[in-house]
Amino acid sequence: MSTTSVPAQSILNVAAYKFVALSDLPDLRATLLAALKSLGLKGTILLSPEGINLFLAGEPDAVRAMIDRLHSFPEFADLEFKESLSDHQPFNRALVRLKREIIAFGVDGIDPAHRTSPKLPAQQLREWLDQGREVTLLDVRNDYEVALGTFENATPIGVDHFRDFPDAVAKLPEEAKDRPLVMFCTGGIRCEKAGPLMQREGFKEVYQLEGGILKYFEEVGGAHYQGDCFVFDQRVAVDPNLEETDTELCYACQATLTLEEQQSPHYVPSVSCPHCYKPEDQQIVDQCQKRNRAILAATDPLPGSTPQDNIRPICVSEKCNGLALIDLLDRAHPHVGRDVWQARCDAGLLRLEGEPVDGQQIVAAGQRYQHVIPAEIEPDVNPAIEILYEDAAIVVANKPAPLPMHPSGRFNRNTLTSILKTVYHPEQLRIAHRLDANTSGVVVLSRSKAAARQIQPQFESGKVKKTYLARVHGHPAEDSFECNAAISAVPTQAGLRTIDEAGQASATRFEVLKRLDDGTTLLQVTPLTGRTNQIRVHLWHLGFPIVGDPAYLTDGKLGETQTLAVDAPTMCLHAWKLQFSPAGNDETVEMTAPQPAWAN
């Protein structure tokens, strides 16, 4: 952060506060801001109905002129200033802000303008400490301030923010209420509110150090004080001589850093320091946990549990150019039925650019029609998506089941991509491959077009090594076997693929992991090609259908259900491992999803 270099100790820094009833704050703000700018001063003035709090710095004559200007207001005639010098301007700009409170506290009934605890002058506190007088010294500052320095034998209140002070007071030992107590802070302002609260809570003899630590340094020096004092400007800290120290502030975690800590390789300004640095592996774990909490929030309740129009796109390909819309629909989705499509057209649910169209309308290549499913409540799904890994290029998730990958049919918002779109907004994640709604396991998504260009071709060309777990009906005779039956390129009326000698070449390798007493077998499965429903079709063809599969049933039968109900028995197929190259080179990684309960 840049500062203006000036001759040594030529910048005057002043701080002041006063609790006093103020009105017409916008006008007062404009007047004070104009004065700051005309004098070339920088810093911050806080105004609220309860008073003023300020930190200013600049050329001494200009600061003195601003002090005179403030004293000309009746409300600020007795405003007392604490002064120190520095060799540079510690503030970046001039600000006058309106606040609800000049020091955030949030406790009703505390009004320092009318009642506060007795003030103990700095010299008197030193005398008490020199005499060894029995007194509790209570540091009411935040923990990161206390860490830099405090009075000998002082008790830190133990808060990260002053608004937590009331709760911290409630945790102090009951016997502390009967002992004399002197509280202190940087400049005294926090004690103005803390004192009355402690008196209200039953502390019998409460004092506040007048002017705080800075006034103590000014009048007494560093007697009975250990370390430096944190200040809220670019100086970060001053020593008992009110001179700037070498201390820096970590703007990532607000920790104060000694000169030695600033030499750590873990100190990267505005990024990390020895107090908050985490190894890359731990950063990834923390980020994944954060994402998983966001997923939980985004899916409770399920996004598709409230009625909403589901608009599904229907794109016209070159081969469908010139067809009637009803023919296009019937050809693209034969399992729905022509009569159903006609009824939907008649109801105005097929549209082009938002306008209803007739089923006999002739379509043209490149057109994009909309199929509207009105006020739809989507079926429940299992939303327990777990982010396993993410970096700047990819996201790896463990997809639960049943959960469709992307919007289709009855599912729009209750899908993996829609849920992740909410969590990762405004990013547009791109799925590199697909799993059936009923299949669980590893899914890879790209975070950019560049990453997609590296990863997706590996899936399309079969370079990705995939390992699945499957639990099947029956006990195969061989421990290792393979199926090379071709699979149909066109789905059946129910949308399923089957064995077809004229279909697409397909190959899957199987290895028995365990034959179970209930007549099922746990298999490790390696698909060597990537056809739709390949593993399920091959196992069904071999007479070992997957347990829980609603479509490929025992005895060679086919079912009519595609996506299982969330309370139905699980389909026992799990994408266990994926091995691929995130950068598209020879360096590969293996991503693994935890084994489901049925595989253990």
C-alpha positions as CSV (number, residue, x, y, z in Angstrom):
1,M,0.0,0.0,0.0
2,S,1.6,3.3,-1.0
3,T,2.1,6.2,1.3
4,T,3.4,9.7,0.9
5,S,7.0,10.1,2.0
6,V,7.7,13.2,4.1
7,P,10.5,14.4,6.4
8,A,10.9,12.4,9.6
9,Q,8.2,12.8,12.3
10,S,6.5,15.7,10.4
11,I,3.0,14.2,10.3
12,L,0.7,15.0,13.3
13,N,-1.8,12.2,14.2
14,V,-4.7,13.0,16.4
15,A,-7.5,10.9,17.8
16,A,-10.6,12.0,19.8
17,Y,-14.1,11.0,20.7
18,K,-17.0,12.3,22.6
19,F,-20.4,10.9,23.5
20,V,-22.9,13.7,22.9
21,A,-26.3,13.9,21.4
22,L,-26.0,15.1,17.7
23,S,-28.6,16.0,15.1
24,D,-28.7,17.2,11.5
25,L,-26.0,14.6,10.8
26,P,-26.0,14.9,6.9
27,D,-25.3,18.6,7.1
28,L,-22.6,18.2,9.8
29,R,-21.0,15.5,7.6
30,A,-20.9,17.8,4.6
31,T,-19.4,20.6,6.6
32,L,-16.6,18.5,8.2
33,L,-15.8,16.7,5.0
34,A,-15.3,20.0,3.2
35,A,-13.1,21.2,6.0
36,L,-10.9,18.1,5.8
37,K,-10.4,18.4,2.1
38,S,-9.7,22.2,2.2
39,L,-6.9,21.5,4.8
40,G,-5.5,18.5,2.9
41,L,-6.1,16.1,5.9
42,K,-6.8,12.4,5.7
43,G,-8.4,10.0,8.1
44,T,-11.9,9.1,9.3
45,I,-14.6,10.9,11.3
46,L,-17.5,8.8,12.5
47,L,-20.7,10.6,13.3
48,S,-23.8,9.1,15.0
49,P,-26.7,10.3,17.1
50,E,-24.6,9.3,20.1
51,G,-21.5,11.3,19.3
52,I,-18.2,11.6,17.3
53,N,-15.1,9.5,16.9
54,L,-12.2,10.5,14.8
55,F,-8.7,9.7,13.6
56,L,-6.9,12.3,11.5
57,A,-3.4,13.0,10.2
58,G,-1.6,15.7,8.2
59,E,0.6,18.7,8.4
60,P,0.6,20.0,12.0
61,D,-0.7,23.5,11.1
62,A,-3.6,22.0,9.1
63,V,-4.4,19.6,12.0
64,R,-4.4,22.5,14.5
65,A,-6.7,24.4,12.2
66,M,-9.1,21.4,12.1
67,I,-9.0,21.1,15.9
68,D,-10.0,24.8,16.1
69,R,-12.8,24.2,13.6
70,L,-14.2,21.4,15.7
71,H,-13.9,23.3,18.9
72,S,-16.0,26.1,17.3
73,F,-19.0,23.7,17.5
74,P,-20.7,24.0,20.9
75,E,-21.1,20.1,21.1
76,F,-17.3,19.7,20.6
77,A,-16.0,22.7,22.5
78,D,-14.3,20.5,25.1
79,L,-13.2,17.7,22.7
80,E,-9.8,16.3,23.9
81,F,-7.2,15.1,21.4
82,K,-4.5,12.5,21.8
83,E,-1.5,13.3,19.6
84,S,1.5,11.4,18.1
85,L,3.9,12.0,15.3
86,S,4.9,9.8,12.3
87,D,7.1,10.1,9.3
88,H,4.4,9.3,6.8
89,Q,0.6,9.8,6.2
90,P,-1.0,6.7,7.7
91,F,-4.4,7.2,5.9
92,N,-5.3,7.0,2.2
93,R,-8.2,9.4,2.1
94,A,-10.6,11.7,4.0
95,L,-13.9,10.1,5.1
96,V,-16.8,11.3,7.2
97,R,-19.2,8.4,7.8
98,L,-22.7,8.3,9.4
99,K,-23.2,5.3,11.7
100,R,-25.8,4.1,14.1
101,E,-23.2,3.9,16.9
102,I,-19.7,5.4,16.9
103,I,-18.5,2.2,18.5
104,A,-20.5,-0.9,17.7
105,F,-22.0,-2.5,20.8
106,G,-25.7,-3.2,20.2
107,V,-26.8,-3.1,23.9
108,D,-29.9,-1.0,24.7
109,G,-29.9,1.3,27.7
110,I,-26.1,2.2,27.6
111,D,-25.7,5.9,27.2
112,P,-22.1,7.2,27.9
113,A,-23.2,10.8,27.3
114,H,-25.2,10.6,30.6
115,R,-23.5,7.9,32.6
116,T,-20.2,6.1,32.5
117,S,-17.8,4.5,35.0
118,P,-15.2,6.6,36.8
119,K,-12.1,7.5,34.9
120,L,-8.7,6.6,36.4
121,P,-5.9,8.9,35.3
122,A,-2.8,7.3,33.8
123,Q,-0.5,8.5,36.6
124,Q,-2.8,7.1,39.3
125,L,-2.9,3.7,37.6
126,R,0.9,3.6,37.5
127,E,1.0,4.4,41.2
128,W,-1.4,1.6,42.0
129,L,0.7,-0.8,40.0
130,D,3.9,0.4,41.5
131,Q,2.3,-0.2,45.0
132,G,1.2,-3.7,44.0
133,R,-2.4,-2.8,44.8
134,E,-4.8,-5.6,44.4
135,V,-6.8,-4.8,41.3
136,T,-8.1,-6.7,38.2
137,L,-6.8,-5.2,34.9
138,L,-9.3,-6.1,32.2
139,D,-8.2,-5.7,28.5
140,V,-11.5,-5.1,26.6
141,R,-9.8,-5.1,23.2
142,N,-10.0,-7.8,20.5
143,D,-7.7,-10.8,20.8
144,Y,-5.5,-9.8,17.8
145,E,-4.9,-6.4,19.5
146,V,-4.0,-8.0,22.8
147,A,-1.6,-10.4,21.1
148,L,0.6,-7.4,20.2
149,G,0.9,-6.0,23.8
150,T,-0.9,-5.4,27.1
151,F,-0.4,-4.6,30.7
152,E,1.4,-7.1,32.9
153,N,-1.0,-9.6,34.5
154,A,-3.9,-8.2,32.6
155,T,-6.9,-10.4,31.8
156,P,-8.0,-10.3,28.2
157,I,-11.8,-10.3,27.8
158,G,-11.4,-12.8,24.9
159,V,-13.4,-11.5,21.9
160,D,-12.9,-11.1,18.2
161,H,-15.2,-8.2,18.0
162,F,-16.4,-5.7,20.6
163,R,-20.0,-6.6,20.0
164,D,-19.2,-9.9,21.7
165,F,-18.2,-8.1,24.9
166,P,-21.6,-8.6,26.7
167,D,-21.4,-12.4,26.3
168,A,-17.8,-12.4,27.4
169,V,-18.6,-10.5,30.6
170,A,-21.2,-13.1,31.5
171,K,-18.4,-15.7,31.5
172,L,-16.1,-13.9,34.0
173,P,-15.9,-15.5,37.5
174,E,-18.4,-14.4,40.0
175,E,-15.7,-13.5,42.6
176,A,-14.3,-10.9,40.2
177,K,-17.4,-8.7,40.9
178,D,-16.1,-8.0,44.4
179,R,-12.6,-6.8,43.4
180,P,-11.6,-3.4,42.1
181,L,-11.4,-3.6,38.3
182,V,-9.7,-1.3,35.9
183,M,-10.6,-1.7,32.2
184,F,-8.6,-0.3,29.4
185,C,-8.6,-0.1,25.6
186,T,-6.7,1.7,22.9
187,G,-8.1,5.2,23.3
188,G,-10.8,4.8,26.0
189,I,-13.9,4.8,23.8
190,R,-14.8,1.2,24.2
191,C,-14.5,1.5,28.0
192,E,-17.1,4.3,27.9
193,K,-19.7,1.6,27.0
194,A,-18.1,-1.4,28.7
195,G,-18.0,0.3,32.1
196,P,-21.7,1.0,32.5
197,L,-22.5,-2.6,31.3
198,M,-20.2,-4.1,33.9
199,Q,-21.8,-2.0,36.6
200,R,-25.2,-3.1,35.5
201,E,-24.0,-6.7,35.7
202,G,-23.0,-6.4,39.3
203,F,-19.4,-5.4,39.3
204,K,-19.1,-3.2,42.4
205,E,-15.9,-1.1,41.7
206,V,-15.3,-0.4,38.1
207,Y,-12.8,2.2,36.6
208,Q,-11.8,3.0,33.1
209,L,-8.3,4.0,32.2
210,E,-8.7,7.7,31.1
211,G,-7.6,8.1,27.5
212,G,-6.7,4.5,27.1
213,I,-3.3,3.0,26.4
214,L,-2.3,5.9,24.1
215,K,-2.9,8.4,26.8
216,Y,-1.0,6.2,29.3
217,F,2.0,6.1,26.9
218,E,1.8,9.9,26.4
219,E,1.8,10.6,30.2
220,V,3.6,7.7,31.8
221,G,5.5,5.8,29.1
222,G,5.7,2.0,29.1
223,A,5.8,1.2,32.8
224,H,4.0,-2.1,33.6
225,Y,3.2,-2.5,29.9
226,Q,4.6,-5.3,27.7
227,G,4.9,-4.9,24.0
228,D,3.3,-2.4,21.6
229,C,-0.2,-1.0,21.1
230,F,-2.3,-1.8,18.0
231,V,-3.6,1.3,16.2
232,F,-6.3,1.4,13.5
233,D,-4.3,2.9,10.7
234,Q,-1.3,2.1,8.4
235,R,1.1,2.3,11.2
236,V,-0.4,-0.9,12.7
237,A,1.3,-0.4,16.1
238,V,3.1,2.2,18.2
239,D,5.6,1.6,21.0
240,P,5.4,3.3,24.5
241,N,7.2,6.3,22.9
242,L,4.3,6.6,20.5
243,E,6.6,5.8,17.6
244,E,5.6,3.5,14.7
245,T,7.0,-0.1,15.0
246,D,8.0,-2.6,12.4
247,T,4.8,-4.6,13.0
248,E,2.6,-5.3,10.0
249,L,-1.0,-6.5,9.8
250,C,-2.1,-9.6,7.8
251,Y,-5.1,-8.3,5.9
252,A,-6.2,-11.9,5.3
253,C,-6.7,-12.9,8.9
254,Q,-6.1,-9.6,10.8
255,A,-3.2,-11.1,12.8
256,T,-0.4,-8.7,13.8
257,L,3.0,-9.8,12.5
258,T,6.4,-9.2,14.0
259,L,9.4,-8.4,11.9
260,E,10.5,-12.0,12.2
261,E,7.1,-13.3,11.2
262,Q,7.2,-11.1,8.1
263,Q,10.2,-13.0,6.9
264,S,8.3,-16.3,6.8
265,P,7.7,-17.7,3.3
266,H,4.1,-18.1,4.3
267,Y,3.7,-14.3,4.5
268,V,2.2,-13.1,1.3
269,P,0.7,-9.6,1.8
270,S,-3.2,-9.7,1.6
271,V,-3.0,-13.5,1.0
272,S,-1.7,-15.3,4.0
273,C,0.7,-15.2,7.0
274,P,2.2,-17.7,9.4
275,H,-1.0,-17.5,11.5
276,C,-3.5,-18.3,8.7
277,Y,-1.4,-20.1,6.0
278,K,-2.7,-23.5,5.1
279,P,-1.0,-26.1,2.8
280,E,-2.6,-26.5,-0.6
281,D,-4.1,-29.8,0.4
282,Q,-5.8,-28.3,3.4
283,Q,-7.1,-25.4,1.4
284,I,-8.7,-27.8,-1.0
285,V,-10.3,-29.7,1.8
286,D,-11.6,-26.5,3.4
287,Q,-13.0,-25.2,0.1
288,C,-14.8,-28.5,-0.6
289,Q,-16.3,-28.4,2.9
290,K,-17.5,-24.9,2.2
291,R,-19.1,-26.0,-1.1
292,N,-20.8,-28.9,0.6
293,R,-22.4,-26.6,3.2
294,A,-23.6,-24.4,0.3
295,I,-25.1,-27.5,-1.5
296,L,-26.9,-28.5,1.7
297,A,-28.4,-25.0,2.0
298,A,-29.3,-24.9,-1.7
299,T,-31.2,-28.2,-1.5
300,D,-33.2,-27.7,1.7
301,P,-35.9,-27.7,0.5
302,L,-35.3,-29.2,-2.9
303,P,-35.4,-26.5,-5.6
304,G,-37.9,-28.4,-7.6
305,S,-40.4,-28.8,-4.7
306,T,-42.2,-25.6,-5.6
307,P,-44.4,-25.2,-8.7
308,Q,-42.6,-23.6,-11.7
309,D,-42.9,-23.8,-15.4
310,N,-40.4,-26.2,-16.8
311,I,-39.3,-25.1,-20.3
312,R,-37.5,-27.8,-22.3
313,P,-35.7,-26.9,-25.6
314,I,-36.4,-28.8,-28.8
315,C,-33.7,-28.1,-31.5
316,V,-34.3,-28.9,-35.1
317,S,-31.4,-30.7,-36.8
318,E,-30.6,-30.7,-40.5
319,K,-32.0,-34.2,-41.0
320,C,-35.4,-33.1,-39.6
321,N,-35.6,-30.0,-41.8
322,G,-39.1,-29.8,-43.5
323,L,-40.9,-32.2,-41.1
324,A,-44.2,-31.3,-39.5
325,L,-43.6,-30.5,-35.8
326,I,-45.6,-33.4,-34.6
327,D,-43.5,-35.8,-36.7
328,L,-40.3,-34.3,-35.3
329,L,-41.6,-34.8,-31.8
330,D,-42.7,-38.3,-32.4
331,R,-39.4,-39.2,-34.0
332,A,-37.3,-37.6,-31.3
333,H,-39.3,-38.9,-28.3
334,P,-41.2,-42.0,-29.5
335,H,-41.8,-43.3,-26.0
336,V,-44.0,-40.3,-25.2
337,G,-46.6,-41.2,-27.9
338,R,-47.9,-39.2,-30.8
339,D,-51.3,-38.6,-29.3
340,V,-49.7,-37.1,-26.2
341,W,-47.6,-34.8,-28.3
342,Q,-50.7,-33.7,-30.3
343,A,-52.6,-33.0,-27.1
344,R,-49.7,-30.8,-25.9
345,C,-49.6,-28.9,-29.1
346,D,-53.4,-28.4,-28.9
347,A,-52.9,-27.0,-25.4
348,G,-50.4,-24.4,-26.6
349,L,-47.5,-26.1,-24.8
350,L,-45.2,-26.2,-27.9
351,R,-43.9,-22.7,-28.7
352,L,-41.6,-20.9,-31.0
353,E,-40.1,-17.7,-29.7
354,G,-42.7,-17.7,-27.0
355,E,-45.7,-18.1,-29.3
356,P,-47.9,-21.3,-29.4
357,V,-47.5,-23.4,-32.6
358,D,-49.7,-26.0,-34.3
359,G,-48.4,-29.6,-34.6
360,Q,-48.6,-29.4,-38.4
361,Q,-46.2,-26.5,-38.6
362,I,-43.2,-27.2,-40.8
363,V,-40.0,-26.9,-39.0
364,A,-36.6,-25.6,-40.3
365,A,-33.1,-26.7,-39.4
366,G,-31.7,-24.4,-36.7
367,Q,-35.0,-23.5,-35.1
368,R,-35.3,-23.9,-31.3
369,Y,-38.8,-24.7,-30.1
370,Q,-39.9,-24.7,-26.4
371,H,-41.8,-27.5,-24.7
372,V,-43.6,-25.9,-21.7
373,I,-44.5,-28.1,-18.7
374,P,-46.6,-25.7,-16.6
375,A,-46.5,-25.3,-12.8
376,E,-44.5,-28.5,-12.4
377,I,-43.4,-29.9,-9.1
378,E,-40.5,-32.2,-9.8
379,P,-40.1,-35.7,-8.3
380,D,-37.9,-35.9,-5.2
381,V,-34.2,-36.8,-5.7
382,N,-31.2,-37.5,-3.5
383,P,-29.4,-34.1,-3.3
384,A,-26.4,-35.3,-1.2
385,I,-23.8,-34.1,-3.7
386,E,-20.3,-34.2,-2.2
387,I,-17.5,-32.1,-3.7
388,L,-14.4,-34.3,-3.6
389,Y,-11.9,-31.9,-5.2
390,E,-11.7,-28.6,-7.0
391,D,-9.0,-26.3,-8.4
392,A,-8.9,-23.5,-10.9
393,A,-9.7,-25.9,-13.8
394,I,-12.0,-28.7,-12.6
395,V,-14.6,-29.7,-10.0
396,V,-14.9,-33.3,-9.0
397,A,-18.1,-34.5,-7.3
398,N,-19.5,-37.7,-5.9
399,K,-23.0,-37.8,-7.4
400,P,-25.7,-39.5,-5.3
401,A,-28.5,-41.6,-6.7
402,P,-31.2,-41.1,-7.8
403,L,-30.2,-37.7,-9.2
404,P,-30.3,-36.8,-13.0
405,M,-27.2,-35.2,-14.3
406,H,-28.9,-32.4,-16.3
407,P,-32.4,-31.1,-17.0
408,S,-34.4,-33.7,-19.0
409,G,-38.0,-34.9,-18.9
410,R,-39.6,-34.4,-15.5
411,F,-36.4,-33.0,-14.0
412,N,-35.1,-29.5,-14.3
413,R,-34.1,-27.8,-11.1
414,N,-33.7,-31.2,-9.2
415,T,-30.6,-32.1,-11.2
416,L,-26.9,-32.1,-10.6
417,T,-26.0,-29.3,-13.0
418,S,-28.9,-27.0,-11.8
419,I,-27.9,-27.4,-8.2
420,L,-24.2,-26.8,-8.8
421,K,-25.2,-23.8,-11.0
422,T,-26.7,-22.2,-7.9
423,V,-23.7,-23.0,-5.7
424,Y,-21.1,-21.9,-8.2
425,H,-22.9,-18.9,-9.6
426,P,-21.9,-17.0,-11.7
427,E,-19.6,-19.8,-13.0
428,Q,-21.0,-22.1,-15.7
429,L,-19.7,-25.6,-15.0
430,R,-19.5,-28.0,-17.9
431,I,-20.0,-31.7,-17.4
432,A,-17.2,-33.7,-19.1
433,H,-19.2,-37.0,-19.1
434,R,-22.5,-38.4,-17.9
435,L,-23.8,-41.0,-15.4
436,D,-27.3,-42.4,-15.3
437,A,-29.6,-40.8,-12.8
438,N,-29.6,-44.1,-10.8
439,T,-25.8,-44.4,-10.9
440,S,-23.7,-42.9,-8.2
441,G,-20.0,-41.9,-8.2
442,V,-17.3,-39.7,-9.6
443,V,-18.3,-36.9,-12.0
444,V,-15.9,-34.4,-13.5
445,L,-16.9,-30.9,-14.5
446,S,-14.8,-28.2,-16.2
447,R,-14.7,-24.6,-14.9
448,S,-13.8,-23.0,-18.2
449,K,-14.0,-23.6,-21.9
450,A,-10.2,-24.0,-21.9
451,A,-10.4,-26.8,-19.3
452,A,-13.2,-28.4,-21.2
453,R,-11.1,-28.5,-24.4
454,Q,-8.4,-30.4,-22.5
455,I,-10.6,-32.9,-20.6
456,Q,-13.8,-33.7,-22.6
457,P,-11.9,-35.1,-25.7
458,Q,-10.3,-37.7,-23.3
459,F,-13.7,-39.0,-22.4
460,E,-14.9,-39.0,-26.0
461,S,-11.8,-40.9,-27.3
462,G,-11.8,-43.5,-24.5
463,K,-8.5,-42.3,-23.0
464,V,-10.1,-42.0,-19.5
465,K,-9.7,-45.1,-17.4
466,K,-13.0,-45.8,-15.6
467,T,-13.6,-48.3,-12.8
468,Y,-17.0,-49.1,-11.5
469,L,-18.4,-51.2,-8.7
470,A,-21.6,-53.3,-9.4
471,R,-23.6,-55.7,-7.3
472,V,-25.4,-58.2,-9.5
473,H,-27.8,-61.1,-9.3
474,G,-26.2,-64.5,-9.5
475,H,-22.7,-65.9,-9.2
476,P,-20.6,-65.8,-12.4
477,A,-18.6,-69.0,-12.9
478,E,-15.4,-67.2,-13.8
479,D,-13.4,-64.7,-11.7
480,S,-12.7,-62.6,-14.8
481,F,-14.7,-62.3,-17.9
482,E,-15.5,-59.9,-20.8
483,C,-18.5,-58.9,-22.9
484,N,-18.2,-57.7,-26.5
485,A,-21.8,-57.7,-27.6
486,A,-22.8,-54.7,-29.8
487,I,-25.4,-52.3,-28.4
488,S,-28.2,-50.7,-30.3
489,A,-27.6,-47.1,-31.5
490,V,-31.3,-46.3,-31.3
491,P,-33.3,-46.6,-28.1
492,T,-36.5,-48.7,-27.7
493,Q,-39.9,-47.2,-27.3
494,A,-39.2,-47.0,-23.6
495,G,-35.9,-45.2,-24.2
496,L,-33.7,-48.2,-23.5
497,R,-30.7,-49.7,-25.3
498,T,-30.4,-53.4,-26.0
499,I,-28.1,-55.9,-27.6
500,D,-28.1,-55.5,-31.4
501,E,-25.6,-57.3,-33.8
502,A,-25.8,-54.4,-36.1
503,G,-25.3,-51.9,-33.3
504,Q,-22.3,-50.1,-31.9
505,A,-19.2,-52.1,-31.0
506,S,-18.9,-52.3,-27.2
507,A,-16.6,-54.0,-24.7
508,T,-16.7,-54.3,-20.9
509,R,-14.3,-56.2,-18.6
510,F,-15.5,-57.7,-15.3
511,E,-13.7,-59.0,-12.2
512,V,-15.3,-60.8,-9.3
513,L,-14.5,-59.2,-6.0
514,K,-16.8,-61.3,-3.8
515,R,-19.5,-63.8,-4.1
516,L,-22.1,-63.1,-1.4
517,D,-24.2,-65.5,0.6
518,D,-27.5,-63.8,-0.6
519,G,-26.9,-65.0,-4.1
520,T,-25.4,-61.7,-5.4
521,T,-21.9,-60.9,-6.5
522,L,-19.7,-57.7,-6.1
523,L,-17.9,-56.9,-9.3
524,Q,-15.2,-54.5,-10.4
525,V,-16.1,-53.3,-13.8
526,T,-14.0,-51.6,-16.5
527,P,-15.8,-50.3,-19.6
528,L,-13.5,-50.3,-22.6
529,T,-16.0,-48.3,-24.7
530,G,-18.5,-45.7,-23.7
531,R,-22.0,-46.7,-25.0
532,T,-25.2,-45.5,-23.4
533,N,-26.2,-47.9,-20.5
534,Q,-23.3,-50.2,-21.6
535,I,-22.5,-51.8,-18.2
536,R,-26.2,-52.4,-17.4
537,V,-26.9,-53.8,-20.9
538,H,-23.9,-56.1,-20.9
539,L,-24.6,-57.5,-17.4
540,W,-28.3,-58.0,-18.3
541,H,-27.3,-59.8,-21.5
542,L,-24.9,-62.1,-19.6
543,G,-27.7,-63.0,-17.2
544,F,-26.3,-61.0,-14.2
545,P,-28.5,-57.9,-14.1
546,I,-27.6,-55.2,-11.6
547,V,-29.4,-55.3,-8.2
548,G,-32.0,-52.6,-8.1
549,D,-32.0,-51.8,-11.8
550,P,-35.5,-50.7,-12.7
551,A,-35.0,-51.2,-16.4
552,Y,-32.8,-54.2,-17.0
553,L,-34.6,-56.9,-15.0
554,T,-34.0,-60.6,-14.2
555,D,-35.0,-63.3,-16.6
556,G,-34.1,-61.1,-19.6
557,K,-37.1,-58.8,-19.0
558,L,-37.1,-55.0,-19.5
559,G,-38.8,-52.6,-17.2
560,E,-40.6,-49.3,-18.0
561,T,-39.0,-47.1,-15.2
562,Q,-36.1,-44.9,-16.0
563,T,-35.3,-42.8,-12.8
564,L,-36.0,-44.5,-9.5
565,A,-38.0,-42.9,-6.8
566,V,-35.9,-41.5,-4.0
567,D,-37.3,-44.1,-1.5
568,A,-36.9,-47.1,-3.8
569,P,-34.1,-49.7,-3.3
570,T,-30.8,-48.4,-4.6
571,M,-29.5,-49.5,-8.0
572,C,-26.1,-51.0,-7.2
573,L,-23.9,-49.3,-9.8
574,H,-21.2,-46.9,-8.7
575,A,-18.6,-45.0,-10.7
576,W,-15.7,-45.7,-8.3
577,K,-12.6,-44.3,-9.9
578,L,-11.6,-42.1,-12.9
579,Q,-8.1,-41.7,-14.2
580,F,-7.5,-38.8,-16.6
581,S,-5.2,-35.9,-17.4
582,P,-6.5,-32.4,-16.2
583,A,-3.9,-30.7,-18.4
584,G,-4.4,-33.0,-21.4
585,N,-0.8,-34.3,-21.2
586,D,0.9,-37.5,-19.9
587,E,0.5,-36.5,-16.3
588,T,-2.7,-38.2,-14.9
589,V,-4.6,-38.1,-11.7
590,E,-7.0,-40.6,-10.2
591,M,-10.2,-39.4,-8.5
592,T,-12.0,-41.8,-6.2
593,A,-15.5,-41.7,-4.7
594,P,-16.1,-43.4,-1.4
595,Q,-17.7,-46.9,-1.8
596,P,-21.4,-47.0,-1.1
597,A,-22.8,-49.1,1.7
598,W,-23.9,-51.9,-0.6
599,A,-20.3,-52.4,-1.8
600,N,-18.9,-52.9,1.7
